[in-house]
Amino acid sequence: MDEDSKIIEELRERNEYQRAQIAHLEKALKRAMADQEEVKITNNNEIQKSKEIIDDLNKKVANFIRIIDVKNAELLNLQTALGQYYAEIESKEYLELDLALAREATARISGILKDADEHAELSKRENEEILVKRSQNERVLAEGKARINKLEEDNGKLRRTFELSMTRLNRMQTWLYMEEKHNEASSNKENCCLLPFPTKEQ
């Protein structure tokens, strides 16, 4: 019985320790889920900002393209008009001026596109880092769930072992009780047999 009590106490201590581990893992799991949700929100915000920046840049590029198209049309009209009404030198000066403006506009557009490419590359790297962090959090989450499942399985085994020990202990107590009753009955029977037989003188 002392050995069974020791086993029961050990099982109880292991059960309490595993409950503490499960509580700790549940807290870690909640923190990992919160971190994952925060990363998801941050990722969505960054993607939305990137989309807005790209949309704005696309609008600016489209506007500059329209300006260039207008300038090209103007240059074509000027070429036709100047070829008809002005001298070759005056026509050339106007064309050079318009071409210089077009080159400046093209240079500005090139700078804007370069900035857009750099920002897109930066956003891509940030998104990759966010995805790596998210993957790590998911791995930690999966490991935590696996450990919780293992602890629950071990807890179930300990519970079954405890129940089996209690069953054995109850059976042993019942057997000892029956044995004690049997010994008392045997002792009473022997005492009855040892009483003196009454005589006539008595």
C-alpha positions in Angstrom: 0.0 0.0 0.0 2.9 2.4 0.7 4.2 1.7 -2.8 0.8 2.4 -4.3 0.5 5.6 -2.3 4.0 6.6 -3.6 3.0 5.8 -7.1 -0.3 7.8 -6.7 1.6 10.8 -5.3 4.1 10.6 -8.2 1.3 10.4 -10.7 -0.4 13.4 -9.0 2.8 15.4 -9.2 3.4 14.5 -12.8 -0.2 15.4 -13.6 0.2 18.9 -12.0 3.5 19.4 -13.8 2.0 18.5 -17.1 -1.0 20.8 -16.4 1.4 23.6 -15.8 3.2 22.8 -19.1 -0.1 22.7 -21.0 -1.1 26.1 -19.5 2.4 27.5 -20.5 2.0 26.1 -24.0 -1.5 27.5 -24.3 -0.2 31.0 -23.4 2.6 30.6 -26.0 0.1 29.4 -28.5 -2.1 32.5 -27.9 1.0 34.8 -28.2 2.0 33.1 -31.4 -1.5 33.5 -32.8 -1.6 37.2 -31.8 1.8 37.7 -33.4 0.6 36.0 -36.6 -2.5 38.2 -36.7 -0.3 41.3 -36.2 2.0 40.2 -39.0 -1.0 39.6 -41.2 -2.4 43.0 -40.5 1.0 44.6 -41.1 1.4 42.7 -44.3 -2.0 43.8 -45.5 -1.3 47.4 -44.6 2.0 47.4 -46.5 0.4 45.7 -49.5 -2.4 48.3 -49.5 0.1 51.2 -49.2 2.2 49.7 -52.0 -0.9 49.3 -54.2 -1.9 52.9 -53.5 1.7 54.2 -54.4 1.8 52.1 -57.5 -1.7 53.3 -58.6 -0.6 56.9 -58.0 2.6 56.4 -60.0 0.6 54.7 -62.8 -1.7 57.7 -62.9 1.3 60.1 -63.0 3.0 58.0 -65.7 -0.3 57.9 -67.7 -0.6 61.7 -67.4 3.0 62.2 -68.5 2.4 59.9 -71.4 -0.6 61.9 -72.4 1.5 65.1 -72.2 4.2 63.5 -74.4 1.6 62.4 -76.9 0.2 66.0 -76.9 3.7 67.3 -77.3 4.4 64.9 -80.1 1.2 65.9 -81.8 2.1 69.6 -81.3 5.6 68.9 -82.7 4.1 67.2 -85.7 1.7 70.1 -86.3 4.6 72.6 -85.8 6.7 70.7 -88.3 3.9 70.9 -90.8 3.1 74.5 -90.1 6.7 75.7 -89.9 7.6 73.8 -93.0 4.9 75.6 -94.8 5.2 79.2 -93.4 8.5 79.7 -91.8 12.1 79.3 -92.7 14.1 76.2 -92.0 16.1 77.8 -89.2 13.1 79.1 -87.3 11.4 75.7 -87.7 14.6 74.0 -86.4 14.8 76.3 -83.3 11.1 75.6 -82.4 11.7 71.9 -82.8 14.8 71.9 -80.7 13.0 73.7 -77.9 10.1 71.3 -78.0 12.4 68.3 -78.1 14.3 69.7 -75.1 11.0 70.0 -73.2 10.2 66.4 -74.2 13.6 65.2 -73.1 13.1 66.9 -69.7 9.7 65.3 -69.4 11.1 62.0 -70.3 13.9 62.4 -67.8 11.4 63.2 -65.1 9.3 60.2 -66.0 12.4 58.0 -66.0 13.2 59.2 -62.5 9.7 58.6 -61.3 9.8 55.1 -62.7 13.1 54.4 -61.1 11.8 55.5 -57.7 8.7 53.3 -58.3 10.9 50.3 -59.1 13.1 50.9 -56.0 10.0 51.2 -53.8 8.5 48.1 -55.3 11.7 46.2 -54.7 11.8 47.4 -51.1 8.1 46.4 -50.6 8.9 43.0 -52.1 11.8 42.4 -49.6 9.6 43.6 -46.7 6.8 41.2 -47.8 9.3 38.4 -48.1 10.5 39.1 -44.5 6.9 39.2 -43.3 6.2 35.8 -45.0 9.3 34.3 -43.4 8.2 35.5 -40.0 4.7 34.2 -40.6 6.1 30.8 -41.6 8.2 30.7 -38.4 5.1 31.6 -36.3 3.1 28.9 -38.1 5.9 26.4 -37.4 6.0 27.4 -33.7 2.2 27.1 -33.6 2.3 23.6 -35.1 5.0 22.5 -32.7 3.0 23.8 -29.8 -0.1 22.0 -30.9 1.9 18.8 -31.3 3.3 19.1 -27.8 -0.1 19.8 -26.3 -1.5 16.7 -28.0 1.4 14.6 -26.7 0.9 16.0 -23.2 -2.8 15.2 -23.4 -2.1 11.7 -24.5 0.5 11.2 -21.7 -2.1 12.7 -19.2 -4.6 10.1 -20.4 -2.2 7.3 -19.9 -1.4 8.5 -16.4 -5.1 8.8 -15.6 -5.7 5.2 -16.8 -2.7 4.0 -14.7 -4.1 5.9 -11.7 -7.5 4.3 -12.1 -5.9 0.8 -12.4 -3.9 1.4 -9.2 -7.0 2.6 -7.4 -8.9 -0.6 -8.6 -6.0 -2.8 -7.3 -6.0 -0.9 -4.0 -9.7 -1.4 -3.5 -9.4 -5.1 -4.3 -6.6 -5.4 -1.8 -8.5 -3.6 0.9 -11.6 -5.9 0.2 -9.4 -9.0 0.4 -7.8 -7.8 3.7 -11.2 -7.1 5.1 -12.5 -10.5 4.2 -9.4 -12.2 5.5 -9.8 -10.3 8.8 -13.4 -11.4 9.1 -12.5 -15.0 8.3 -9.8 -15.0 11.0 -12.3 -13.5 13.6 -14.8 -16.2 12.7 -12.2 -18.9 13.1 -11.0 -17.5 16.4 -14.6 -17.4 17.8 -15.2 -21.0 16.7 -12.0 -22.2 18.5 -13.0 -20.3 21.6 -16.4 -22.0 21.6 -14.8 -25.5 21.3 -12.5 -24.8 24.3 -15.3 -24.1 26.9 -15.6 -26.8 29.7 -18.4 -29.3 29.4 -20.8 -28.9 32.4 -21.0 -31.8 35.0 -23.7 -32.9 37.4 -21.8 -31.5 40.4 -21.8 -28.1 38.8 
